Amino acid sequence: MKTVLLVEYFDTKTDEFIGEIDISKYDLKKINSICPPYTAKDSPIYPEEGDDQYMNGYELLENQFNELKEYIHELKVLDISKYHIGITTRQDN
């Protein structure tokens, strides 16, 4: 099984899943620097050292999204005013 890092986006009005973009080829440390992983201080579901692979999901704030799309060019097609955008990890066969 391979771990895949994804940006998922959902319609802001209906919360319907619209699509996903595979961002596995990008440097995880760079992504972590833009989107600091949640830790146990944020919620007990997160590990003490931080969810640095976004196994439990991560909803992007507008400023984080804007910085991330400068690094990940595939995100430039998304308009954050139309979507809820998050990062998650999935096991892919």
N, CA, C and O atoms as CSV, one atom per row, in Angstrom:
chain,resi,resn,atom,element,x,y,z
A,1,MET,N,N,0.837,-1.186,0.000
A,1,MET,CA,C,0.000,0.000,0.000
A,1,MET,C,C,0.877,1.243,0.000
A,1,MET,O,O,1.924,1.290,0.646
A,2,LYS,N,N,0.436,2.220,-0.721
A,2,LYS,CA,C,1.153,3.482,-0.846
A,2,LYS,C,C,0.355,4.589,-0.165
A,2,LYS,O,O,-0.869,4.639,-0.286
A,3,THR,N,N,1.044,5.472,0.551
A,3,THR,CA,C,0.387,6.614,1.179
A,3,THR,C,C,0.344,7.760,0.177
A,3,THR,O,O,1.360,8.112,-0.422
A,4,VAL,N,N,-0.835,8.334,0.002
A,4,VAL,CA,C,-1.040,9.418,-0.953
A,4,VAL,C,C,-1.495,10.660,-0.190
A,4,VAL,O,O,-2.422,10.594,0.617
A,5,LEU,N,N,-0.839,11.790,-0.448
A,5,LEU,CA,C,-1.217,13.064,0.158
A,5,LEU,C,C,-2.110,13.810,-0.829
A,5,LEU,O,O,-1.732,14.023,-1.981
A,6,LEU,N,N,-3.284,14.199,-0.374
A,6,LEU,CA,C,-4.284,14.797,-1.266
A,6,LEU,C,C,-4.778,16.140,-0.756
A,6,LEU,O,O,-4.827,16.382,0.450
A,7,VAL,N,N,-5.139,17.004,-1.684
A,7,VAL,CA,C,-5.936,18.185,-1.371
A,7,VAL,C,C,-7.338,17.848,-1.848
A,7,VAL,O,O,-7.556,17.574,-3.028
A,8,GLU,N,N,-8.285,17.869,-0.922
A,8,GLU,CA,C,-9.682,17.605,-1.254
A,8,GLU,C,C,-10.449,18.913,-1.210
A,8,GLU,O,O,-10.138,19.794,-0.408
A,9,TYR,N,N,-11.452,19.043,-2.072
A,9,TYR,CA,C,-12.259,20.256,-2.031
A,9,TYR,C,C,-13.739,19.923,-2.153
A,9,TYR,O,O,-14.157,19.038,-2.900
A,10,PHE,N,N,-14.522,20.695,-1.363
A,10,PHE,CA,C,-15.950,20.492,-1.209
A,10,PHE,C,C,-16.672,21.806,-1.490
A,10,PHE,O,O,-16.151,22.882,-1.194
A,11,ASP,N,N,-17.861,21.716,-2.056
A,11,ASP,CA,C,-18.688,22.886,-2.326
A,11,ASP,C,C,-19.041,23.584,-1.012
A,11,ASP,O,O,-19.482,22.928,-0.068
A,12,THR,N,N,-18.854,24.904,-0.939
A,12,THR,CA,C,-19.131,25.631,0.307
A,12,THR,C,C,-20.616,25.670,0.654
A,12,THR,O,O,-20.969,25.761,1.829
A,13,LYS,N,N,-21.494,25.602,-0.353
A,13,LYS,CA,C,-22.931,25.686,-0.082
A,13,LYS,C,C,-23.536,24.346,0.303
A,13,LYS,O,O,-24.394,24.281,1.183
A,14,THR,N,N,-23.094,23.269,-0.352
A,14,THR,CA,C,-23.717,21.967,-0.132
A,14,THR,C,C,-22.831,20.983,0.634
A,14,THR,O,O,-23.303,19.927,1.053
A,15,ASP,N,N,-21.571,21.316,0.817
A,15,ASP,CA,C,-20.568,20.425,1.412
A,15,ASP,C,C,-20.365,19.153,0.586
A,15,ASP,O,O,-19.798,18.177,1.076
A,16,GLU,N,N,-20.826,19.164,-0.662
A,16,GLU,CA,C,-20.647,18.025,-1.547
A,16,GLU,C,C,-19.182,17.913,-1.975
A,16,GLU,O,O,-18.546,18.912,-2.309
A,17,PHE,N,N,-18.655,16.680,-1.962
A,17,PHE,CA,C,-17.295,16.429,-2.422
A,17,PHE,C,C,-17.218,16.741,-3.912
A,17,PHE,O,O,-18.011,16.224,-4.699
A,18,ILE,N,N,-16.256,17.593,-4.302
A,18,ILE,CA,C,-16.104,17.962,-5.701
A,18,ILE,C,C,-14.937,17.225,-6.346
A,18,ILE,O,O,-15.065,16.698,-7.451
A,19,GLY,N,N,-13.793,17.187,-5.650
A,19,GLY,CA,C,-12.649,16.513,-6.246
A,19,GLY,C,C,-11.443,16.520,-5.333
A,19,GLY,O,O,-11.491,16.979,-4.192
A,20,GLU,N,N,-10.347,15.989,-5.885
A,20,GLU,CA,C,-9.104,15.924,-5.129
A,20,GLU,C,C,-7.928,16.069,-6.080
A,20,GLU,O,O,-8.018,15.759,-7.268
A,21,ILE,N,N,-6.828,16.546,-5.526
A,21,ILE,CA,C,-5.590,16.718,-6.284
A,21,ILE,C,C,-4.487,16.009,-5.505
A,21,ILE,O,O,-4.288,16.278,-4.320
A,22,ASP,N,N,-3.776,15.110,-6.163
A,22,ASP,CA,C,-2.676,14.383,-5.536
A,22,ASP,C,C,-1.473,15.321,-5.440
A,22,ASP,O,O,-0.986,15.819,-6.455
A,23,ILE,N,N,-0.998,15.559,-4.217
A,23,ILE,CA,C,0.161,16.436,-4.013
A,23,ILE,C,C,1.332,15.662,-3.401
A,23,ILE,O,O,2.228,16.250,-2.797
A,24,SER,N,N,1.311,14.334,-3.567
A,24,SER,CA,C,2.336,13.471,-2.980
A,24,SER,C,C,3.740,13.784,-3.474
A,24,SER,O,O,4.714,13.552,-2.758
A,25,LYS,N,N,3.855,14.303,-4.682
A,25,LYS,CA,C,5.192,14.553,-5.235
A,25,LYS,C,C,5.874,15.774,-4.619
A,25,LYS,O,O,7.068,15.987,-4.828
A,26,TYR,N,N,5.130,16.567,-3.870
A,26,TYR,CA,C,5.689,17.775,-3.264
A,26,TYR,C,C,6.309,17.478,-1.906
A,26,TYR,O,O,5.929,16.512,-1.246
A,27,ASP,N,N,7.248,18.291,-1.495
A,27,ASP,CA,C,7.990,18.108,-0.251
A,27,ASP,C,C,7.086,18.303,0.967
A,27,ASP,O,O,6.537,19.383,1.186
A,28,LEU,N,N,6.943,17.225,1.761
A,28,LEU,CA,C,6.069,17.265,2.934
A,28,LEU,C,C,6.544,18.282,3.958
A,28,LEU,O,O,5.722,18.934,4.601
A,29,LYS,N,N,7.855,18.431,4.125
A,29,LYS,CA,C,8.378,19.408,5.088
A,29,LYS,C,C,8.006,20.830,4.689
A,29,LYS,O,O,7.709,21.658,5.550
A,30,LYS,N,N,8.020,21.116,3.402
A,30,LYS,CA,C,7.624,22.443,2.914
A,30,LYS,C,C,6.127,22.657,3.180
A,30,LYS,O,O,5.721,23.731,3.622
A,31,ILE,N,N,5.319,21.640,2.912
A,31,ILE,CA,C,3.882,21.737,3.169
A,31,ILE,C,C,3.634,21.935,4.660
A,31,ILE,O,O,2.801,22.755,5.045
A,32,ASN,N,N,4.361,21.178,5.517
A,32,ASN,CA,C,4.236,21.337,6.972
A,32,ASN,C,C,4.594,22.746,7.418
A,32,ASN,O,O,4.001,23.258,8.368
A,33,SER,N,N,5.555,23.386,6.750
A,33,SER,CA,C,5.951,24.742,7.143
A,33,SER,C,C,4.855,25.764,6.818
A,33,SER,O,O,4.721,26.777,7.505
A,34,ILE,N,N,4.090,25.495,5.788
A,34,ILE,CA,C,2.991,26.389,5.398
A,34,ILE,C,C,1.735,26.071,6.224
A,34,ILE,O,O,1.012,26.976,6.641
A,35,CYS,N,N,1.490,24.794,6.450
A,35,CYS,CA,C,0.303,24.318,7.167
A,35,CYS,C,C,0.766,23.516,8.377
A,35,CYS,O,O,0.845,22.289,8.308
A,36,PRO,N,N,1.074,24.190,9.487
A,36,PRO,CA,C,1.595,23.489,10.658
A,36,PRO,C,C,0.642,22.392,11.128
A,36,PRO,O,O,-0.537,22.657,11.364
A,37,PRO,N,N,1.143,21.164,11.266
A,37,PRO,CA,C,0.282,20.047,11.656
A,37,PRO,C,C,-0.383,20.276,13.011
A,37,PRO,O,O,0.199,20.871,13.917
A,38,TYR,N,N,-1.628,19.785,13.124
A,38,TYR,CA,C,-2.330,19.825,14.395
A,38,TYR,C,C,-1.624,18.895,15.380
A,38,TYR,O,O,-1.037,17.886,14.987
A,39,THR,N,N,-1.688,19.244,16.656
A,39,THR,CA,C,-1.101,18.419,17.715
A,39,THR,C,C,-2.176,18.088,18.749
A,39,THR,O,O,-3.327,18.508,18.627
A,40,ALA,N,N,-1.779,17.334,19.758
A,40,ALA,CA,C,-2.709,16.978,20.841
A,40,ALA,C,C,-3.235,18.220,21.552
A,40,ALA,O,O,-4.298,18.166,22.171
A,41,LYS,N,N,-2.511,19.340,21.478
A,41,LYS,CA,C,-2.997,20.590,22.083
A,41,LYS,C,C,-4.244,21.092,21.363
A,41,LYS,O,O,-5.091,21.752,21.965
A,42,ASP,N,N,-4.356,20.773,20.056
A,42,ASP,CA,C,-5.522,21.192,19.273
A,42,ASP,C,C,-6.730,20.298,19.544
A,42,ASP,O,O,-7.861,20.773,19.636
A,43,SER,N,N,-6.470,18.996,19.671
A,43,SER,CA,C,-7.528,18.016,19.918
A,43,SER,C,C,-6.880,16.695,20.323
A,43,SER,O,O,-5.791,16.366,19.851
A,44,PRO,N,N,-7.539,15.944,21.188
A,44,PRO,CA,C,-6.951,14.676,21.637
A,44,PRO,C,C,-6.763,13.636,20.525
A,44,PRO,O,O,-6.025,12.669,20.714
A,45,ILE,N,N,-7.417,13.816,19.371
A,45,ILE,CA,C,-7.252,12.824,18.297
A,45,ILE,C,C,-5.892,12.921,17.621
A,45,ILE,O,O,-5.496,12.000,16.907
A,46,TYR,N,N,-5.170,14.016,17.830
A,46,TYR,CA,C,-3.879,14.214,17.186
A,46,TYR,C,C,-2.745,13.741,18.078
A,46,TYR,O,O,-2.830,13.840,19.302
A,47,PRO,N,N,-1.671,13.223,17.464
A,47,PRO,CA,C,-0.529,12.790,18.271
A,47,PRO,C,C,0.175,13.971,18.935
A,47,PRO,O,O,0.117,15.100,18.449
A,48,GLU,N,N,0.834,13.689,20.047
A,48,GLU,CA,C,1.548,14.723,20.806
A,48,GLU,C,C,2.544,15.475,19.916
A,48,GLU,O,O,2.650,16.700,19.989
A,49,GLU,N,N,3.269,14.732,19.078
A,49,GLU,CA,C,4.307,15.339,18.235
A,49,GLU,C,C,3.753,16.023,16.987
A,49,GLU,O,O,4.482,16.730,16.292
A,50,GLY,N,N,2.488,15.821,16.704
A,50,GLY,CA,C,1.865,16.480,15.559
A,50,GLY,C,C,1.504,15.501,14.459
A,50,GLY,O,O,2.187,14.499,14.250
A,51,ASP,N,N,0.439,15.799,13.772
A,51,ASP,CA,C,-0.077,14.993,12.665
A,51,ASP,C,C,0.591,15.465,11.379
A,51,ASP,O,O,-0.067,16.018,10.498
A,52,ASP,N,N,1.904,15.245,11.273
A,52,ASP,CA,C,2.673,15.821,10.169
A,52,ASP,C,C,2.388,15.198,8.806
A,52,ASP,O,O,2.874,15.696,7.791
A,53,GLN,N,N,1.607,14.115,8.768
A,53,GLN,CA,C,1.213,13.538,7.484
A,53,GLN,C,C,-0.274,13.766,7.199
A,53,GLN,O,O,-0.807,13.246,6.220
A,54,TYR,N,N,-0.937,14.542,8.054
A,54,TYR,CA,C,-2.344,14.924,7.881
A,54,TYR,C,C,-3.275,13.714,7.800
A,54,TYR,O,O,-4.241,13.710,7.038
A,55,MET,N,N,-2.965,12.669,8.610
A,55,MET,CA,C,-3.779,11.454,8.621
A,55,MET,C,C,-5.216,11.734,9.064
A,55,MET,O,O,-6.139,11.047,8.629
A,56,ASN,N,N,-5.411,12.724,9.914
A,56,ASN,CA,C,-6.744,13.067,10.410
A,56,ASN,C,C,-7.332,14.279,9.708
A,56,ASN,O,O,-8.331,14.832,10.168
A,57,GLY,N,N,-6.736,14.698,8.614
A,57,GLY,CA,C,-7.243,15.827,7.846
A,57,GLY,C,C,-6.785,17.171,8.380
A,57,GLY,O,O,-6.336,17.288,9.520
A,58,TYR,N,N,-6.908,18.175,7.539
A,58,TYR,CA,C,-6.461,19.521,7.886
A,58,TYR,C,C,-7.194,20.501,6.979
A,58,TYR,O,O,-7.018,20.466,5.761
A,59,GLU,N,N,-8.007,21.367,7.553
A,59,GLU,CA,C,-8.718,22.359,6.743
A,59,GLU,C,C,-7.851,23.606,6.597
A,59,GLU,O,O,-7.364,24.161,7.582
A,60,LEU,N,N,-7.669,24.030,5.360
A,60,LEU,CA,C,-6.802,25.170,5.063
A,60,LEU,C,C,-7.487,26.497,5.327
A,60,LEU,O,O,-8.652,26.691,4.980
A,61,LEU,N,N,-6.756,27.397,5.939
A,61,LEU,CA,C,-7.198,28.776,6.062
A,61,LEU,C,C,-6.844,29.495,4.761
A,61,LEU,O,O,-5.990,29.029,4.007
A,62,GLU,N,N,-7.486,30.610,4.501
A,62,GLU,CA,C,-7.283,31.319,3.229
A,62,GLU,C,C,-5.818,31.702,3.012
A,62,GLU,O,O,-5.290,31.514,1.916
A,63,ASN,N,N,-5.158,32.235,4.041
A,63,ASN,CA,C,-3.763,32.643,3.865
A,63,ASN,C,C,-2.858,31.432,3.617
A,63,ASN,O,O,-1.902,31.528,2.847
A,64,GLN,N,N,-3.145,30.304,4.255
A,64,GLN,CA,C,-2.364,29.093,4.023
A,64,GLN,C,C,-2.578,28.596,2.594
A,64,GLN,O,O,-1.628,28.213,1.911
A,65,PHE,N,N,-3.833,28.607,2.153
A,65,PHE,CA,C,-4.131,28.168,0.791
A,65,PHE,C,C,-3.407,29.043,-0.227
A,65,PHE,O,O,-2.816,28.528,-1.176
A,66,ASN,N,N,-3.449,30.359,-0.036
A,66,ASN,CA,C,-2.796,31.266,-0.978
A,66,ASN,C,C,-1.293,31.019,-1.047
A,66,ASN,O,O,-0.706,31.062,-2.128
A,67,GLU,N,N,-0.667,30.759,0.099
A,67,GLU,CA,C,0.767,30.461,0.102
A,67,GLU,C,C,1.043,29.087,-0.517
A,67,GLU,O,O,2.012,28.919,-1.258
A,68,LEU,N,N,0.197,28.119,-0.214
A,68,LEU,CA,C,0.388,26.772,-0.738
A,68,LEU,C,C,0.238,26.723,-2.259
A,68,LEU,O,O,0.956,25.984,-2.931
A,69,LYS,N,N,-0.695,27.511,-2.800
A,69,LYS,CA,C,-0.881,27.464,-4.255
A,69,LYS,C,C,0.265,28.137,-5.011
A,69,LYS,O,O,0.407,27.929,-6.216
A,70,GLU,N,N,1.080,28.935,-4.330
A,70,GLU,CA,C,2.296,29.463,-4.959
A,70,GLU,C,C,3.340,28.359,-5.108
A,70,GLU,O,O,4.186,28.410,-6.001
A,71,TYR,N,N,3.273,27.365,-4.228
A,71,TYR,CA,C,4.200,26.232,-4.243
A,71,TYR,C,C,3.651,25.077,-5.086
A,71,TYR,O,O,4.400,24.444,-5.829
A,72,ILE,N,N,2.363,24.804,-4.975
A,72,ILE,CA,C,1.724,23.691,-5.685
A,72,ILE,C,C,0.853,24.267,-6.795
A,72,ILE,O,O,-0.274,24.700,-6.555
A,73,HIS,N,N,1.379,24.267,-7.985
A,73,HIS,CA,C,0.737,24.969,-9.098
A,73,HIS,C,C,-0.619,24.394,-9.500
A,73,HIS,O,O,-1.449,25.110,-10.059
A,74,GLU,N,N,-0.858,23.100,-9.221
A,74,GLU,CA,C,-2.154,22.499,-9.546
A,74,GLU,C,C,-3.297,23.149,-8.772
A,74,GLU,O,O,-4.452,23.049,-9.184
A,75,LEU,N,N,-2.995,23.812,-7.662
A,75,LEU,CA,C,-4.033,24.437,-6.843
A,75,LEU,C,C,-4.511,25.779,-7.392
A,75,LEU,O,O,-5.532,26.303,-6.949
A,76,LYS,N,N,-3.786,26.327,-8.342
A,76,LYS,CA,C,-4.139,27.651,-8.873
A,76,LYS,C,C,-5.512,27.683,-9.533
A,76,LYS,O,O,-6.091,28.757,-9.702
A,77,VAL,N,N,-6.043,26.514,-9.910
A,77,VAL,CA,C,-7.363,26.460,-10.554
A,77,VAL,C,C,-8.504,26.553,-9.546
A,77,VAL,O,O,-9.658,26.737,-9.934
A,78,LEU,N,N,-8.192,26.426,-8.247
A,78,LEU,CA,C,-9.234,26.446,-7.218
A,78,LEU,C,C,-9.453,27.852,-6.676
A,78,LEU,O,O,-8.507,28.622,-6.509
A,79,ASP,N,N,-10.704,28.173,-6.405
A,79,ASP,CA,C,-11.089,29.447,-5.811
A,79,ASP,C,C,-11.589,29.144,-4.391
A,79,ASP,O,O,-12.641,28.530,-4.216
A,80,ILE,N,N,-10.836,29.574,-3.395
A,80,ILE,CA,C,-11.174,29.231,-2.012
A,80,ILE,C,C,-12.532,29.798,-1.574
A,80,ILE,O,O,-13.108,29.316,-0.598
A,81,SER,N,N,-13.043,30.796,-2.266
A,81,SER,CA,C,-14.369,31.321,-1.904
A,81,SER,C,C,-15.485,30.358,-2.325
A,81,SER,O,O,-16.612,30.480,-1.844
A,82,LYS,N,N,-15.191,29.412,-3.209
A,82,LYS,CA,C,-16.187,28.451,-3.676
A,82,LYS,C,C,-16.082,27.090,-3.002
A,82,LYS,O,O,-17.010,26.284,-3.080
A,83,TYR,N,N,-14.943,26.825,-2.333
A,83,TYR,CA,C,-14.696,25.490,-1.800
A,83,TYR,C,C,-14.173,25.517,-0.372
A,83,TYR,O,O,-13.497,26.456,0.048
A,84,HIS,N,N,-14.505,24.455,0.366
A,84,HIS,CA,C,-13.800,24.118,1.596
A,84,HIS,C,C,-12.643,23.258,1.114
A,84,HIS,O,O,-12.856,22.274,0.407
A,85,ILE,N,N,-11.430,23.615,1.485
A,85,ILE,CA,C,-10.261,22.919,0.959
A,85,ILE,C,C,-9.450,22.372,2.119
A,85,ILE,O,O,-9.182,23.080,3.089
A,86,GLY,N,N,-9.062,21.115,2.016
A,86,GLY,CA,C,-8.291,20.485,3.080
A,86,GLY,C,C,-7.245,19.538,2.541
A,86,GLY,O,O,-7.258,19.156,1.371
A,87,ILE,N,N,-6.326,19.167,3.437
A,87,ILE,CA,C,-5.286,18.195,3.114
A,87,ILE,C,C,-5.589,16.936,3.903
A,87,ILE,O,O,-5.976,17.007,5.069
A,88,THR,N,N,-5.415,15.788,3.274
A,88,THR,CA,C,-5.600,14.518,3.960
A,88,THR,C,C,-4.668,13.473,3.364
A,88,THR,O,O,-4.126,13.650,2.273
A,89,THR,N,N,-4.496,12.396,4.092
A,89,THR,CA,C,-3.675,11.282,3.627
A,89,THR,C,C,-4.574,10.076,3.447
A,89,THR,O,O,-5.476,9.834,4.250
A,90,ARG,N,N,-4.324,9.322,2.391
A,90,ARG,CA,C,-5.111,8.116,2.135
A,90,ARG,C,C,-4.145,6.995,1.752
A,90,ARG,O,O,-3.113,7.232,1.124
A,91,GLN,N,N,-4.496,5.794,2.135
A,91,GLN,CA,C,-3.752,4.619,1.699
A,91,GLN,C,C,-4.317,4.193,0.340
A,91,GLN,O,O,-5.518,3.961,0.200
A,92,ASP,N,N,-3.436,4.094,-0.652
A,92,ASP,CA,C,-3.841,3.752,-2.006
A,92,ASP,C,C,-3.258,2.392,-2.368
A,92,ASP,O,O,-2.109,2.092,-2.042
A,93,ASN,N,N,-4.047,1.585,-3.035
A,93,ASN,CA,C,-3.575,0.249,-3.458
A,93,ASN,C,C,-2.807,0.324,-4.743
A,93,ASN,O,O,-2.339,-0.699,-5.243
